[in-house]
């Protein structure tokens, strides 16, 4: 359950950041470009947020597995 909330919050955070950046860049050109830039930025930000959480959880899983393997140096 906690993983689901983490994924949702990460996706929302990066979507908001991407939307703000896309809107700002598009706003340099026109009002319509600002709207389109914000939508595309939010879409890209949500995708990045989703992948970032997956990568972090995958790395922590690898670290846990590595700690379970006994080291030859400790024997």
PyMOL Python script that loads the backbone (N, CA, C, O; Angstrom):
from pymol import cmd

cmd.read_pdbstr("""\
ATOM      1  N   UNK A   1       0.826  -1.188   0.000  1.00  0.00           N
ATOM      2  CA  UNK A   1       0.000   0.000   0.000  1.00  0.00           C
ATOM      3  C   UNK A   1       0.869   1.251   0.000  1.00  0.00           C
ATOM      4  O   UNK A   1       0.577   2.228  -0.690  1.00  0.00           O
ATOM      5  N   UNK A   2       1.945   1.203   0.788  1.00  0.00           N
ATOM      6  CA  UNK A   2       2.823   2.364   0.864  1.00  0.00           C
ATOM      7  C   UNK A   2       3.515   2.610  -0.478  1.00  0.00           C
ATOM      8  O   UNK A   2       3.729   3.755  -0.876  1.00  0.00           O
ATOM      9  N   UNK A   3       3.862   1.520  -1.168  1.00  0.00           N
ATOM     10  CA  UNK A   3       4.495   1.665  -2.479  1.00  0.00           C
ATOM     11  C   UNK A   3       3.569   2.350  -3.477  1.00  0.00           C
ATOM     12  O   UNK A   3       4.014   3.142  -4.308  1.00  0.00           O
ATOM     13  N   UNK A   4       2.289   2.041  -3.392  1.00  0.00           N
ATOM     14  CA  UNK A   4       1.326   2.667  -4.295  1.00  0.00           C
ATOM     15  C   UNK A   4       1.229   4.167  -4.041  1.00  0.00           C
ATOM     16  O   UNK A   4       1.188   4.958  -4.983  1.00  0.00           O
ATOM     17  N   UNK A   5       1.191   4.559  -2.770  1.00  0.00           N
ATOM     18  CA  UNK A   5       1.133   5.989  -2.443  1.00  0.00           C
ATOM     19  C   UNK A   5       2.414   6.704  -2.849  1.00  0.00           C
ATOM     20  O   UNK A   5       2.373   7.837  -3.329  1.00  0.00           O
ATOM     21  N   UNK A   6       3.540   6.049  -2.659  1.00  0.00           N
ATOM     22  CA  UNK A   6       4.813   6.638  -3.059  1.00  0.00           C
ATOM     23  C   UNK A   6       4.843   6.872  -4.557  1.00  0.00           C
ATOM     24  O   UNK A   6       5.285   7.923  -5.022  1.00  0.00           O
ATOM     25  N   UNK A   7       4.373   5.891  -5.310  1.00  0.00           N
ATOM     26  CA  UNK A   7       4.347   6.019  -6.769  1.00  0.00           C
ATOM     27  C   UNK A   7       3.397   7.139  -7.206  1.00  0.00           C
ATOM     28  O   UNK A   7       3.723   7.916  -8.104  1.00  0.00           O
ATOM     29  N   UNK A   8       2.242   7.220  -6.583  1.00  0.00           N
ATOM     30  CA  UNK A   8       1.253   8.249  -6.930  1.00  0.00           C
ATOM     31  C   UNK A   8       1.799   9.647  -6.637  1.00  0.00           C
ATOM     32  O   UNK A   8       1.675  10.555  -7.458  1.00  0.00           O
ATOM     33  N   UNK A   9       2.402   9.808  -5.463  1.00  0.00           N
ATOM     34  CA  UNK A   9       2.933  11.126  -5.098  1.00  0.00           C
ATOM     35  C   UNK A   9       4.125  11.525  -5.964  1.00  0.00           C
ATOM     36  O   UNK A   9       4.267  12.694  -6.321  1.00  0.00           O
ATOM     37  N   UNK A  10       4.970  10.574  -6.298  1.00  0.00           N
ATOM     38  CA  UNK A  10       6.111  10.879  -7.158  1.00  0.00           C
ATOM     39  C   UNK A  10       5.631  11.292  -8.552  1.00  0.00           C
ATOM     40  O   UNK A  10       6.126  12.257  -9.134  1.00  0.00           O
ATOM     41  N   UNK A  11       4.665  10.548  -9.070  1.00  0.00           N
ATOM     42  CA  UNK A  11       4.133  10.874 -10.393  1.00  0.00           C
ATOM     43  C   UNK A  11       3.489  12.252 -10.399  1.00  0.00           C
ATOM     44  O   UNK A  11       3.671  13.015 -11.347  1.00  0.00           O
ATOM     45  N   UNK A  12       2.739  12.578  -9.351  1.00  0.00           N
ATOM     46  CA  UNK A  12       2.078  13.888  -9.275  1.00  0.00           C
ATOM     47  C   UNK A  12       3.091  15.019  -9.135  1.00  0.00           C
ATOM     48  O   UNK A  12       2.940  16.074  -9.750  1.00  0.00           O
ATOM     49  N   UNK A  13       4.119  14.797  -8.328  1.00  0.00           N
ATOM     50  CA  UNK A  13       5.136  15.828  -8.115  1.00  0.00           C
ATOM     51  C   UNK A  13       5.873  16.143  -9.422  1.00  0.00           C
ATOM     52  O   UNK A  13       6.040  17.308  -9.783  1.00  0.00           O
ATOM     53  N   UNK A  14       6.304  15.107 -10.114  1.00  0.00           N
ATOM     54  CA  UNK A  14       7.035  15.338 -11.356  1.00  0.00           C
ATOM     55  C   UNK A  14       6.127  15.848 -12.472  1.00  0.00           C
ATOM     56  O   UNK A  14       6.586  16.581 -13.349  1.00  0.00           O
ATOM     57  N   UNK A  15       4.853  15.475 -12.454  1.00  0.00           N
ATOM     58  CA  UNK A  15       3.912  16.008 -13.438  1.00  0.00           C
ATOM     59  C   UNK A  15       3.712  17.507 -13.219  1.00  0.00           C
ATOM     60  O   UNK A  15       3.635  18.269 -14.183  1.00  0.00           O
ATOM     61  N   UNK A  16       3.628  17.930 -11.965  1.00  0.00           N
ATOM     62  CA  UNK A  16       3.464  19.358 -11.668  1.00  0.00           C
ATOM     63  C   UNK A  16       4.706  20.151 -12.081  1.00  0.00           C
ATOM     64  O   UNK A  16       4.595  21.236 -12.650  1.00  0.00           O
ATOM     65  N   UNK A  17       5.872  19.609 -11.793  1.00  0.00           N
ATOM     66  CA  UNK A  17       7.113  20.283 -12.181  1.00  0.00           C
ATOM     67  C   UNK A  17       7.227  20.356 -13.697  1.00  0.00           C
ATOM     68  O   UNK A  17       7.567  21.403 -14.247  1.00  0.00           O
ATOM     69  N   UNK A  18       6.944  19.251 -14.371  1.00  0.00           N
ATOM     70  CA  UNK A  18       7.010  19.221 -15.833  1.00  0.00           C
ATOM     71  C   UNK A  18       6.004  20.159 -16.470  1.00  0.00           C
ATOM     72  O   UNK A  18       6.304  20.815 -17.468  1.00  0.00           O
ATOM     73  N   UNK A  19       4.806  20.226 -15.896  1.00  0.00           N
ATOM     74  CA  UNK A  19       3.789  21.134 -16.414  1.00  0.00           C
ATOM     75  C   UNK A  19       4.190  22.590 -16.266  1.00  0.00           C
ATOM     76  O   UNK A  19       3.957  23.399 -17.164  1.00  0.00           O
ATOM     77  N   UNK A  20       4.788  22.918 -15.142  1.00  0.00           N
ATOM     78  CA  UNK A  20       5.227  24.304 -14.912  1.00  0.00           C
ATOM     79  C   UNK A  20       6.345  24.691 -15.881  1.00  0.00           C
ATOM     80  O   UNK A  20       6.335  25.782 -16.451  1.00  0.00           O
ATOM     81  N   UNK A  21       7.292  23.798 -16.056  1.00  0.00           N
ATOM     82  CA  UNK A  21       8.396  24.093 -16.974  1.00  0.00           C
ATOM     83  C   UNK A  21       7.893  24.173 -18.411  1.00  0.00           C
ATOM     84  O   UNK A  21       8.268  25.082 -19.152  1.00  0.00           O
ATOM     85  N   UNK A  22       7.051  23.230 -18.803  1.00  0.00           N
ATOM     86  CA  UNK A  22       6.506  23.247 -20.164  1.00  0.00           C
ATOM     87  C   UNK A  22       5.658  24.481 -20.433  1.00  0.00           C
ATOM     88  O   UNK A  22       5.715  25.050 -21.522  1.00  0.00           O
ATOM     89  N   UNK A  23       4.879  24.893 -19.452  1.00  0.00           N
ATOM     90  CA  UNK A  23       4.065  26.093 -19.606  1.00  0.00           C
ATOM     91  C   UNK A  23       4.908  27.349 -19.713  1.00  0.00           C
ATOM     92  O   UNK A  23       4.591  28.260 -20.477  1.00  0.00           O
ATOM     93  N   UNK A  24       5.983  27.393 -18.943  1.00  0.00           N
ATOM     94  CA  UNK A  24       6.870  28.561 -18.994  1.00  0.00           C
ATOM     95  C   UNK A  24       7.575  28.656 -20.334  1.00  0.00           C
ATOM     96  O   UNK A  24       7.676  29.737 -20.913  1.00  0.00           O
ATOM     97  N   UNK A  25       8.058  27.538 -20.825  1.00  0.00           N
ATOM     98  CA  UNK A  25       8.745  27.547 -22.123  1.00  0.00           C
ATOM     99  C   UNK A  25       7.771  27.886 -23.238  1.00  0.00           C
ATOM    100  O   UNK A  25       8.092  28.681 -24.121  1.00  0.00           O
ATOM    101  N   UNK A  26       6.580  27.288 -23.207  1.00  0.00           N
ATOM    102  CA  UNK A  26       5.584  27.588 -24.227  1.00  0.00           C
ATOM    103  C   UNK A  26       5.060  29.007 -24.137  1.00  0.00           C
ATOM    104  O   UNK A  26       4.684  29.599 -25.149  1.00  0.00           O
ATOM    105  N   UNK A  27       5.032  29.557 -22.932  1.00  0.00           N
ATOM    106  CA  UNK A  27       4.554  30.920 -22.743  1.00  0.00           C
ATOM    107  C   UNK A  27       5.425  31.967 -23.392  1.00  0.00           C
ATOM    108  O   UNK A  27       4.979  33.089 -23.632  1.00  0.00           O
ATOM    109  N   UNK A  28       6.657  31.614 -23.676  1.00  0.00           N
ATOM    110  CA  UNK A  28       7.549  32.536 -24.385  1.00  0.00           C
ATOM    111  C   UNK A  28       7.020  32.800 -25.792  1.00  0.00           C
ATOM    112  O   UNK A  28       7.205  33.887 -26.339  1.00  0.00           O
ATOM    113  N   UNK A  29       6.363  31.804 -26.370  1.00  0.00           N
ATOM    114  CA  UNK A  29       5.908  31.917 -27.754  1.00  0.00           C
ATOM    115  C   UNK A  29       4.479  32.433 -27.872  1.00  0.00           C
ATOM    116  O   UNK A  29       4.236  33.418 -28.570  1.00  0.00           O
ATOM    117  N   UNK A  30       3.534  31.782 -27.201  1.00  0.00           N
ATOM    118  CA  UNK A  30       2.143  32.236 -27.274  1.00  0.00           C
ATOM    119  C   UNK A  30       1.317  31.563 -26.179  1.00  0.00           C
ATOM    120  O   UNK A  30       1.806  30.688 -25.464  1.00  0.00           O
ATOM    121  N   UNK A  31       0.075  31.980 -26.062  1.00  0.00           N
ATOM    122  CA  UNK A  31      -0.819  31.407 -25.063  1.00  0.00           C
ATOM    123  C   UNK A  31      -1.161  29.956 -25.397  1.00  0.00           C
ATOM    124  O   UNK A  31      -1.224  29.102 -24.513  1.00  0.00           O
ATOM    125  N   UNK A  32      -1.378  29.694 -26.671  1.00  0.00           N
ATOM    126  CA  UNK A  32      -1.684  28.319 -27.078  1.00  0.00           C
ATOM    127  C   UNK A  32      -0.482  27.401 -26.873  1.00  0.00           C
ATOM    128  O   UNK A  32      -0.632  26.248 -26.468  1.00  0.00           O
ATOM    129  N   UNK A  33       0.699  27.916 -27.153  1.00  0.00           N
ATOM    130  CA  UNK A  33       1.906  27.115 -26.946  1.00  0.00           C
ATOM    131  C   UNK A  33       2.136  26.859 -25.461  1.00  0.00           C
ATOM    132  O   UNK A  33       2.664  25.810 -25.091  1.00  0.00           O
ATOM    133  N   UNK A  34       1.752  27.792 -24.616  1.00  0.00           N
ATOM    134  CA  UNK A  34       1.893  27.597 -23.168  1.00  0.00           C
ATOM    135  C   UNK A  34       1.001  26.456 -22.698  1.00  0.00           C
ATOM    136  O   UNK A  34       1.411  25.632 -21.880  1.00  0.00           O
ATOM    137  N   UNK A  35      -0.210  26.414 -23.216  1.00  0.00           N
ATOM    138  CA  UNK A  35      -1.137  25.351 -22.842  1.00  0.00           C
ATOM    139  C   UNK A  35      -0.631  23.991 -23.316  1.00  0.00           C
ATOM    140  O   UNK A  35      -0.655  23.013 -22.569  1.00  0.00           O
ATOM    141  N   UNK A  36      -0.181  23.944 -24.546  1.00  0.00           N
ATOM    142  CA  UNK A  36       0.332  22.700 -25.107  1.00  0.00           C
ATOM    143  C   UNK A  36       1.614  22.279 -24.386  1.00  0.00           C
ATOM    144  O   UNK A  36       1.795  21.102 -24.072  1.00  0.00           O
ATOM    145  N   UNK A  37       2.490  23.231 -24.129  1.00  0.00           N
ATOM    146  CA  UNK A  37       3.734  22.925 -23.426  1.00  0.00           C
ATOM    147  C   UNK A  37       3.483  22.401 -22.025  1.00  0.00           C
ATOM    148  O   UNK A  37       4.168  21.487 -21.568  1.00  0.00           O
ATOM    149  N   UNK A  38       2.501  22.978 -21.341  1.00  0.00           N
ATOM    150  CA  UNK A  38       2.171  22.514 -19.994  1.00  0.00           C
ATOM    151  C   UNK A  38       1.626  21.085 -20.028  1.00  0.00           C
ATOM    152  O   UNK A  38       1.974  20.264 -19.179  1.00  0.00           O
ATOM    153  N   UNK A  39       0.780  20.794 -20.999  1.00  0.00           N
ATOM    154  CA  UNK A  39       0.228  19.440 -21.108  1.00  0.00           C
ATOM    155  C   UNK A  39       1.317  18.421 -21.420  1.00  0.00           C
ATOM    156  O   UNK A  39       1.372  17.354 -20.809  1.00  0.00           O
ATOM    157  N   UNK A  40       2.174  18.752 -22.367  1.00  0.00           N
ATOM    158  CA  UNK A  40       3.246  17.824 -22.724  1.00  0.00           C
ATOM    159  C   UNK A  40       4.262  17.684 -21.590  1.00  0.00           C
ATOM    160  O   UNK A  40       4.770  16.592 -21.337  1.00  0.00           O
ATOM    161  N   UNK A  41       4.552  18.778 -20.918  1.00  0.00           N
ATOM    162  CA  UNK A  41       5.469  18.724 -19.780  1.00  0.00           C
ATOM    163  C   UNK A  41       4.927  17.880 -18.645  1.00  0.00           C
ATOM    164  O   UNK A  41       5.670  17.130 -18.012  1.00  0.00           O
ATOM    165  N   UNK A  42       3.644  17.996 -18.388  1.00  0.00           N
ATOM    166  CA  UNK A  42       3.028  17.190 -17.334  1.00  0.00           C
ATOM    167  C   UNK A  42       3.054  15.710 -17.689  1.00  0.00           C
ATOM    168  O   UNK A  42       3.296  14.859 -16.832  1.00  0.00           O
ATOM    169  N   UNK A  43       2.804  15.413 -18.951  1.00  0.00           N
ATOM    170  CA  UNK A  43       2.841  14.020 -19.403  1.00  0.00           C
ATOM    171  C   UNK A  43       4.246  13.441 -19.266  1.00  0.00           C
ATOM    172  O   UNK A  43       4.418  12.324 -18.778  1.00  0.00           O
ATOM    173  N   UNK A  44       5.231  14.190 -19.690  1.00  0.00           N
ATOM    174  CA  UNK A  44       6.616  13.749 -19.588  1.00  0.00           C
ATOM    175  C   UNK A  44       7.041  13.647 -18.116  1.00  0.00           C
ATOM    176  O   UNK A  44       7.725  12.698 -17.733  1.00  0.00           O
ATOM    177  N   UNK A  45       6.641  14.610 -17.303  1.00  0.00           N
ATOM    178  CA  UNK A  45       6.971  14.579 -15.882  1.00  0.00           C
ATOM    179  C   UNK A  45       6.369  13.378 -15.168  1.00  0.00           C
ATOM    180  O   UNK A  45       7.017  12.774 -14.314  1.00  0.00           O
ATOM    181  N   UNK A  46       5.146  13.033 -15.509  1.00  0.00           N
ATOM    182  CA  UNK A  46       4.510  11.865 -14.897  1.00  0.00           C
ATOM    183  C   UNK A  46       5.248  10.585 -15.273  1.00  0.00           C
ATOM    184  O   UNK A  46       5.416   9.691 -14.443  1.00  0.00           O
ATOM    185  N   UNK A  47       5.683  10.500 -16.517  1.00  0.00           N
ATOM    186  CA  UNK A  47       6.436   9.318 -16.961  1.00  0.00           C
ATOM    187  C   UNK A  47       7.773   9.228 -16.226  1.00  0.00           C
ATOM    188  O   UNK A  47       8.193   8.144 -15.823  1.00  0.00           O
ATOM    189  N   UNK A  48       8.432  10.360 -16.057  1.00  0.00           N
ATOM    190  CA  UNK A  48       9.713  10.367 -15.342  1.00  0.00           C
ATOM    191  C   UNK A  48       9.507   9.991 -13.877  1.00  0.00           C
ATOM    192  O   UNK A  48      10.291   9.224 -13.319  1.00  0.00           O
ATOM    193  N   UNK A  49       8.465  10.521 -13.255  1.00  0.00           N
ATOM    194  CA  UNK A  49       8.165  10.192 -11.859  1.00  0.00           C
ATOM    195  C   UNK A  49       7.885   8.716 -11.663  1.00  0.00           C
ATOM    196  O   UNK A  49       8.283   8.130 -10.655  1.00  0.00           O
ATOM    197  N   UNK A  50       7.207   8.119 -12.615  1.00  0.00           N
ATOM    198  CA  UNK A  50       6.904   6.686 -12.547  1.00  0.00           C
ATOM    199  C   UNK A  50       8.188   5.864 -12.639  1.00  0.00           C
ATOM    200  O   UNK A  50       8.388   4.929 -11.864  1.00  0.00           O
ATOM    201  N   UNK A  51       9.040   6.205 -13.570  1.00  0.00           N
ATOM    202  CA  UNK A  51      10.282   5.458 -13.766  1.00  0.00           C
ATOM    203  C   UNK A  51      11.251   5.659 -12.612  1.00  0.00           C
ATOM    204  O   UNK A  51      11.981   4.739 -12.243  1.00  0.00           O
ATOM    205  N   UNK A  52      11.260   6.847 -12.045  1.00  0.00           N
ATOM    206  CA  UNK A  52      12.174   7.131 -10.938  1.00  0.00           C
ATOM    207  C   UNK A  52      11.850   6.271  -9.722  1.00  0.00           C
ATOM    208  O   UNK A  52      12.760   5.740  -9.085  1.00  0.00           O
ATOM    209  N   UNK A  53      10.583   6.126  -9.394  1.00  0.00           N
ATOM    210  CA  UNK A  53      10.185   5.299  -8.256  1.00  0.00           C
ATOM    211  C   UNK A  53      10.519   3.843  -8.530  1.00  0.00           C
ATOM    212  O   UNK A  53      10.975   3.135  -7.632  1.00  0.00           O
ATOM    213  N   UNK A  54      10.298   3.384  -9.759  1.00  0.00           N
ATOM    214  CA  UNK A  54      10.634   2.007 -10.104  1.00  0.00           C
ATOM    215  C   UNK A  54      12.128   1.754  -9.958  1.00  0.00           C
ATOM    216  O   UNK A  54      12.537   0.709  -9.452  1.00  0.00           O
ATOM    217  N   UNK A  55      12.938   2.702 -10.395  1.00  0.00           N
ATOM    218  CA  UNK A  55      14.386   2.530 -10.310  1.00  0.00           C
ATOM    219  C   UNK A  55      14.856   2.520  -8.863  1.00  0.00           C
ATOM    220  O   UNK A  55      15.710   1.714  -8.494  1.00  0.00           O
ATOM    221  N   UNK A  56      14.309   3.403  -8.044  1.00  0.00           N
ATOM    222  CA  UNK A  56      14.714   3.459  -6.638  1.00  0.00           C
ATOM    223  C   UNK A  56      14.323   2.173  -5.920  1.00  0.00           C
ATOM    224  O   UNK A  56      15.108   1.642  -5.134  1.00  0.00           O
ATOM    225  N   UNK A  57      13.130   1.670  -6.176  1.00  0.00           N
ATOM    226  CA  UNK A  57      12.711   0.431  -5.517  1.00  0.00           C
ATOM    227  C   UNK A  57      13.543  -0.755  -6.004  1.00  0.00           C
ATOM    228  O   UNK A  57      13.838  -1.665  -5.230  1.00  0.00           O
ATOM    229  N   UNK A  58      13.920  -0.747  -7.276  1.00  0.00           N
ATOM    230  CA  UNK A  58      14.747  -1.826  -7.815  1.00  0.00           C
ATOM    231  C   UNK A  58      16.134  -1.796  -7.179  1.00  0.00           C
ATOM    232  O   UNK A  58      16.673  -2.847  -6.832  1.00  0.00           O
ATOM    233  N   UNK A  59      16.712  -0.625  -7.024  1.00  0.00           N
ATOM    234  CA  UNK A  59      18.039  -0.492  -6.422  1.00  0.00           C
ATOM    235  C   UNK A  59      18.014  -0.926  -4.957  1.00  0.00           C
ATOM    236  O   UNK A  59      18.930  -1.613  -4.504  1.00  0.00           O
ATOM    237  N   UNK A  60      16.984  -0.538  -4.215  1.00  0.00           N
ATOM    238  CA  UNK A  60      16.902  -0.947  -2.809  1.00  0.00           C
ATOM    239  C   UNK A  60      16.711  -2.461  -2.690  1.00  0.00           C
ATOM    240  O   UNK A  60      17.212  -3.077  -1.750  1.00  0.00           O
ATOM    241  N   UNK A  61      15.992  -3.056  -3.634  1.00  0.00           N
ATOM    242  CA  UNK A  61      15.820  -4.506  -3.632  1.00  0.00           C
ATOM    243  C   UNK A  61      17.163  -5.210  -3.871  1.00  0.00           C
ATOM    244  O   UNK A  61      17.457  -6.218  -3.228  1.00  0.00           O
ATOM    245  N   UNK A  62      17.960  -4.690  -4.775  1.00  0.00           N
ATOM    246  CA  UNK A  62      19.280  -5.254  -5.059  1.00  0.00           C
ATOM    247  C   UNK A  62      20.173  -5.138  -3.821  1.00  0.00           C
ATOM    248  O   UNK A  62      20.898  -6.076  -3.490  1.00  0.00           O
ATOM    249  N   UNK A  63      20.124  -3.996  -3.138  1.00  0.00           N
ATOM    250  CA  UNK A  63      20.932  -3.807  -1.930  1.00  0.00           C
ATOM    251  C   UNK A  63      20.538  -4.798  -0.843  1.00  0.00           C
ATOM    252  O   UNK A  63      21.402  -5.313  -0.132  1.00  0.00           O
ATOM    253  N   UNK A  64      19.241  -5.071  -0.706  1.00  0.00           N
ATOM    254  CA  UNK A  64      18.791  -6.037   0.287  1.00  0.00           C
ATOM    255  C   UNK A  64      19.304  -7.431  -0.043  1.00  0.00           C
ATOM    256  O   UNK A  64      19.756  -8.157   0.842  1.00  0.00           O
ATOM    257  N   UNK A  65      19.237  -7.800  -1.301  1.00  0.00           N
ATOM    258  CA  UNK A  65      19.736  -9.118  -1.712  1.00  0.00           C
ATOM    259  C   UNK A  65      21.231  -9.228  -1.476  1.00  0.00           C
ATOM    260  O   UNK A  65      21.725 -10.270  -1.044  1.00  0.00           O
ATOM    261  N   UNK A  66      21.941  -8.163  -1.757  1.00  0.00           N
ATOM    262  CA  UNK A  66      23.391  -8.175  -1.585  1.00  0.00           C
ATOM    263  C   UNK A  66      23.765  -8.334  -0.120  1.00  0.00           C
ATOM    264  O   UNK A  66      24.744  -9.011   0.192  1.00  0.00           O
ATOM    265  N   UNK A  67      23.007  -7.723   0.784  1.00  0.00           N
ATOM    266  CA  UNK A  67      23.314  -7.835   2.212  1.00  0.00           C
ATOM    267  C   UNK A  67      23.002  -9.232   2.742  1.00  0.00           C
ATOM    268  O   UNK A  67      23.554  -9.633   3.767  1.00  0.00           O
ATOM    269  N   UNK A  68      22.135  -9.975   2.070  1.00  0.00           N
ATOM    270  CA  UNK A  68      21.798 -11.324   2.507  1.00  0.00           C
ATOM    271  C   UNK A  68      22.869 -12.339   2.127  1.00  0.00           C
ATOM    272  O   UNK A  68      22.960 -13.397   2.748  1.00  0.00           O
ATOM    273  N   UNK A  69      23.679 -12.036   1.120  1.00  0.00           N
ATOM    274  CA  UNK A  69      24.717 -12.947   0.662  1.00  0.00           C
ATOM    275  C   UNK A  69      25.914 -12.835   1.598  1.00  0.00           C
ATOM    276  O   UNK A  69      26.454 -11.743   1.774  1.00  0.00           O
ATOM    277  N   UNK A  70      26.339 -13.942   2.201  1.00  0.00           N
ATOM    278  CA  UNK A  70      27.491 -13.852   3.100  1.00  0.00           C
ATOM    279  C   UNK A  70      28.770 -13.548   2.312  1.00  0.00           C
ATOM    280  O   UNK A  70      29.000 -14.085   1.228  1.00  0.00           O
ATOM    281  N   UNK A  71      29.551 -12.714   2.867  1.00  0.00           N
ATOM    282  CA  UNK A  71      30.803 -12.327   2.226  1.00  0.00           C
ATOM    283  C   UNK A  71      31.876 -13.351   2.521  1.00  0.00           C
ATOM    284  O   UNK A  71      31.923 -13.906   3.618  1.00  0.00           O
ATOM    285  N   UNK A  72      32.741 -13.608   1.550  1.00  0.00           N
ATOM    286  CA  UNK A  72      33.830 -14.557   1.748  1.00  0.00           C
ATOM    287  C   UNK A  72      34.888 -13.968   2.678  1.00  0.00           C
ATOM    288  O   UNK A  72      35.610 -14.716   3.337  1.00  0.00           O
ATOM    289  N   UNK A  73      34.991 -12.648   2.742  1.00  0.00           N
ATOM    290  CA  UNK A  73      35.987 -12.013   3.588  1.00  0.00           C
ATOM    291  C   UNK A  73      35.651 -12.183   5.065  1.00  0.00           C
ATOM    292  O   UNK A  73      36.552 -12.173   5.904  1.00  0.00           O
ATOM    293  N   UNK A  74      34.383 -12.337   5.392  1.00  0.00           N
ATOM    294  CA  UNK A  74      33.985 -12.450   6.803  1.00  0.00           C
ATOM    295  C   UNK A  74      34.128 -13.878   7.335  1.00  0.00           C
ATOM    296  O   UNK A  74      34.003 -14.092   8.541  1.00  0.00           O
ATOM    297  N   UNK A  75      34.384 -14.842   6.480  1.00  0.00           N
ATOM    298  CA  UNK A  75      34.465 -16.234   6.928  1.00  0.00           C
ATOM    299  C   UNK A  75      35.791 -16.584   7.500  1.00  0.00           C
ATOM    300  O   UNK A  75      36.003 -17.722   7.918  1.00  0.00           O
TER     301      UNK A  75
END
""", "prot")
cmd.dss("prot")
cmd.show_as("cartoon", "prot")
cmd.util.cbc("prot")
cmd.orient("prot")
